[in-house]
Amino acid sequence: MLDLDPEEAFDCLTEGGGDFGVDAMHMTEEIDGEFGVTLFQAKYKTKLEGDANFPESGIDALVDAIRHLFDPASALGAINDRLKAKVESVRAMIRDGFIPRVRAIACNNGLHWDVNAQVAITRADFGSQVTWEHVNQDVLIGVLQHQRPIDETLRLAGKAIVEDMNFSRVCIGRIPVAEIAELMRRHGERLLERNVRRYLGLHGNRVNEGIRETLRSDNPANFYFFNNGLTLVCSDFSYNALQGGDYRVKVENLQIVNGGQTSVTIARTFDELLAAGQPLPQDASVLVRIYKLPKDDRDIVLQITHATNSQNPVDLKDLRSNDEKQRRLETGIADLGFAYRRKRMESAAKPSEITSGAAAEAILAVWRYAPHQAKFLTREHFGKLYDTIFTATLNAAQTIVAVLLYRIAENRRRRPEPSDPPFVRYASCFVAMQMGGRLLDDLQAKFDGLDHRNFARAKALIEARGEHYFAACVADVEWALKRLYGEQQVSMQQLSATFRRGDLIDMLRHRKVWEERDSGPQSEDLF
């Protein structure tokens, strides 16, 4: 439902004892003062008739969870560590003034919740800040079949402009929003490019609320003037050129590459109006651009997606995948015995494979000394931070080493030892940064001296001393926290906020200097 890599998806799981009725939880980064949180609860019936409703008790549990988890003043009680770490991260964001937009997803292998459960949702009165979705086998099959081509006939309204250019074809016109609602009803998220789908979790934001309010207003025809429009791509389209307007355009292999949130919000607003027995906005329409593109040029689709979504937080990894830096890394990493996945794939990465997303996080944390940006600004890794991470001099050895160190820290974050301090769940990027420095000390090399010539030795050191590096660097972070907070008790909420900022970075980078000052006979004079 979130189009995450398998490793990211498993990291969302919170199910087990003390899960507060939340089986999985995912949080996005802050966008325009808001951030999205998706909560999942799943119910499974071993009897496969599929005729059971999602239970009312499950809805009650989700309502109770939303009421307590997003209130920083509410006591959590008995809650498992995985969920607690995620909740405290959310609460830290709330205390910093950011607004959570919650997506509650009820999953089962049966029917939608019944009217009594709906009454419980209505009674909770969360307003537009919380959206509710039901997911069952039919929804999942629809998502999994998104690669099946969609052929449709689009009904345009009024005049349209059609022009051929550079072996491509363009149609610019106006389409009734009712047509978009019907398209989404028939095909759902299969219509949406995958790098647009990922961000549909940020439901209820101001843009979507504006769309909903305009459609439900007394003047829905104004929608055309208030919306930027939709961009559709297809492999071919045809229409009756003898008509003067109101074309019916037959399209093959249709995809929406810009306007995904608009389309979803239109469909849901229509569903709400139908459920309430209210009239539908027949006069509302939206600008549409239909591009017929060469079948052998996939790159142009990515470029159009990038350009038309440049103002929105889309995932840019796919759009950077053919960059020369990425191609060069792919070749160099293969020479060192690993595989570099610069394009996203459906299967999980093997230990010998490195994804471009994992490489970006690791490099930013380990070699660029920006661990807070590595963890909390992932949407910018292939945007504003791209040239900072993937410099012209970055080589394959540096990339692989960063990833290997980062994996050790991340694995312990996900599965901490009983003896690990609580901050390990938040500090993996900071620990990885320190690990890079200790490895270079053992190599007796500087960063720019790490290359294919000493890669084998660096890899051997990581295999032999990786856990030792981790333990020593956890001690570094513990030392820095004491420098920052003294002996006062630090809550998990404070820890989450601390590691979202860069307060500890300078202290950690100069750890050796501090040690020398503290151990010297005149250390007081040196401050």
LINWO-V412656 format. One record per helix or strand. SS is the DSSP state (h for helix, s for strand). FROM is the first residue (numbers start at 0). LEN is the number of residues. If there is no record, write none. Layout:
<<SS;FROM;LEN> <SS;FROM;LEN>>
This chain:
<<h;5;6> <s;12;1> <s;23;4> <s;30;1> <s;33;10> <s;52;1> <h;55;14> <h;80;15> <s;98;10> <s;110;1> <h;114;10> <h;126;3> <s;129;6> <h;136;8> <s;151;14> <s;167;9> <h;176;15> <s;191;1> <h;193;8> <h;205;10> <h;219;7> <s;229;5> <s;235;3> <s;247;5> <s;254;4> <h;259;16> <s;284;8> <h;297;11> <h;316;4> <h;323;12> <s;338;3> <s;352;3> <h;355;11> <h;370;6> <h;377;3> <h;385;4> <h;395;19> <h;421;4> <h;427;16> <h;446;3> <h;454;31> <h;491;9> <h;504;5> <h;510;9> <h;522;4>>
